[in-house]
Amino acid sequence: MKIYLIIAKSTIKMYFRRTQSLFWSLFFPVVMMLGIGFFGFGQFTAPKLGIVNYSNNSESTIFLEEFSKKDYLEIQLVSASDIEKSILEGKIDSVMIIPSDFTLESPSLEISYEKSKENIALEFYDISQMIISNILSEDKTDKKIILKEQIFENEYQGYKGFLVPGIVALSIMQSGILGVVFTLISYKTQGVLKRLQATPIDPSHFLIGQMISRLLIIVIQTFVLFFIGIVILNIDIALGNIFAWINIIIFSVLGSILFLFIGLAISGASPNEDYAAPIANLITFPMMFLSGVFFDTDVLPGWLSNITNNLPLSPLVSSLRESALYGTSTIELLPELMTMIVWIIIAFVIGIKTFKWE
């Protein structure tokens, strides 16, 4: 155990002496998080209306066809069980429920929305009233819609709240992969690994010592980034639920292990930095934009979304975001947990198979 701690301690010292390591693992994510958070990219999108249609008669079909012609709206069908979750997570601005007894002659609707989105929900109501009036234009009698409202409490924290966990997950990936890759490649090209092999130190001592130091650095980095998000961007971690921090620690550690093993695999398969850098970028760059760091993957086509949701970074982004913003329990995040464990096993096997001392 003493050998592990000595190696971990020396690795941490070397890490903090390298300015480029601090830049990519901490300064760069902070600048990106604050810059995008303050500019508020992603705010100017078409209002999103979810539809739950219990009627499915000819009149509701006509009504929805007219709604779908409005190019300035984004319409999508949702299930009744997803109404609250979709609204509180900000995926939909409002949900319109068409009851089973809906008719154009006696229209009734239920609109569900989050409290801060009341104006958008009422716009949907006004559009509904206009559509029904246009359909029944030959009838001089106004058909006033009977409206029911379901209002949810404000738990969505805007784009800043969405962004911070994504940036944290991105920094974990960068620290895990890039930190290990360039450190081990440097040791390999300088002959450090070869000389270590000639010492009484077992290979497991060196690798485990490296892992301990990197895990500690990444966990500290995770807390620093969340702290900056809380203090400067005013996000609220799990709305005060202290148990959310346990989830954050669990998934941060799992994410760190996963990307450390991926970094180990890349460094083992690369003879020098000229090979390692392109391979590392080929793996990290697509995940940066396709794993939900900056925008929700629901906007992607269905077939592509199914692929991107299973990338190594995607379950880490999703689990940190669910834990940090909504205090989602570990049980509810079991799919993400299992996906990460599968990737950890795959990366570990590849890393052990490809690792070389020289």
Buried (B, 14 or more C-beta within 10 A) or exposed (E): EEBBEEBBEEBBEEBEEBEEBBEBBBEBBBEBBBEBBEEEEBEEEEBBBBBBBEBEBEBBEBBBEBBEEBEEBBBEEBEEEBBBEBBBBBBBBBBBBBBEEBBBEEBBBBBBBBEEBBEBBBBBBEBBBEBBBEBBEEEEEEBEBEBEBBBBEEBBBBBBBBBBBBBBBBBBBBBBBBBBBBBBBBBBEEEBBEEBEEEEBEEEBBBBBBBBBBBBBBBEBBBBBBEBBBEBBEBBBBBEBEEBBEBBBBBBBBBBBBBBBBBBBBBBBBEEBEBBBEBBEEBBEEBBEBBBBBBBBBEBEEEEBEEBBEBBBBBBBBBBBBBBBBBBBBEBBEEBBEBBBBBBEBBBEBBBEBBEBE
